[in-house]
Amino acid sequence: WAMKDYQGWKHSVAYGCCSDTYLDITYHFVLLRLPLYFIVNVIIPCLLFSFVIAVS
């Protein structure tokens, strides 16, 4: 995974029941999945194990 973009927002929220204000922090991340890592570390070992089991 690679982080392509990120943003953060801080909101001040006041509720009717309380006199205090509270902070609400929101984050937005855009992640880029790297398919080569998945292929090399998951798909190829699964195929190799399946082949070895089928042959033996």
Secondary structure, 3 states (H helix, E strand, C coil): CEEEEEEEEEEEEECCCCCCEEEEEEEEEEEECCHHHHHHHHHHHHHHHHHHHHHC
